[in-house]
Amino acid sequence: MSAGEIIALVVAIMAIVGLGGTWVRNGKS
């Protein structure tokens, strides 16, 4: 994998985890 692909993968994971965490918090509250 190239550096660009790794960066894109990390950004995508952070975005998914961030949105998921916000959705879970909003759902529980």
PASEBA-1860 file (N, C-alpha, C; in nm, 3 decimals):
! residues 29
1> MSAGEIIA> 0.085/-0.120/0.000/0.000/0.000/0.000/0.088/0.124/0.000 ~ 0.044/0.226/-0.070/0.119/0.351/-0.072/0.081/0.436/0.049 ~ 0.162/0.539/0.074/0.134/0.627/0.188/-0.004/0.692/0.173 ~ -0.039/0.730/0.052/-0.169/0.794/0.028/-0.285/0.702/0.062 ~ -0.270/0.575/0.027/-0.377/0.478/0.057/-0.391/0.458/0.207 ~ -0.278/0.454/0.278/-0.282/0.435/0.424/-0.349/0.556/0.489 ~ -0.313/0.676/0.444/-0.373/0.797/0.501/-0.524/0.798/0.476 ~ -0.564/0.762/0.353/-0.706/0.760/0.321/-0.780/0.659/0.407
9> LVVAIMAI> -0.718/0.544/0.431/-0.781/0.441/0.513/-0.797/0.489/0.656 ~ -0.693/0.552/0.711/-0.700/0.603/0.849/-0.807/0.710/0.860 ~ -0.814/0.800/0.765/-0.916/0.906/0.768/-1.055/0.847/0.762 ~ -1.074/0.746/0.677/-1.205/0.682/0.664/-1.246/0.615/0.794 ~ -1.151/0.545/0.857/-1.181/0.477/0.985/-1.216/0.580/1.091 ~ -1.138/0.688/1.099/-1.167/0.793/1.199/-1.304/0.853/1.177 ~ -1.341/0.875/1.052/-1.471/0.934/1.020/-1.584/0.839/1.060 ~ -1.568/0.710/1.028/-1.671/0.610/1.061/-1.686/0.597/1.213
17> VGLGGTWV> -1.573/0.587/1.283/-1.577/0.574/1.429/-1.636/0.699/1.491 ~ -1.598/0.816/1.441/-1.649/0.943/1.496/-1.799/0.955/1.477 ~ -1.848/0.925/1.357/-1.991/0.934/1.331/-2.066/0.828/1.411 ~ -2.011/0.708/1.419/-2.075/0.600/1.494/-2.085/0.636/1.642 ~ -1.977/0.691/1.697/-1.977/0.728/1.838/-2.081/0.837/1.867 ~ -2.090/0.934/1.776/-2.188/1.042/1.794/-2.330/0.986/1.786 ~ -2.352/0.895/1.692/-2.486/0.837/1.673/-2.525/0.756/1.797 ~ -2.430/0.681/1.853/-2.459/0.600/1.972/-2.492/0.691/2.090
25> RNGKS> -2.413/0.797/2.107/-2.438/0.890/2.219/-2.575/0.955/2.205 ~ -2.609/0.999/2.083/-2.739/1.063/2.061/-2.852/0.964/2.083 ~ -2.833/0.841/2.044/-2.936/0.739/2.059/-2.960/0.705/2.206 ~ -2.851/0.699/2.285/-2.866/0.663/2.427/-2.922/0.780/2.507 ~ -2.891/0.904/2.464/-2.938/1.021/2.538/-3.072/1.067/2.482
END
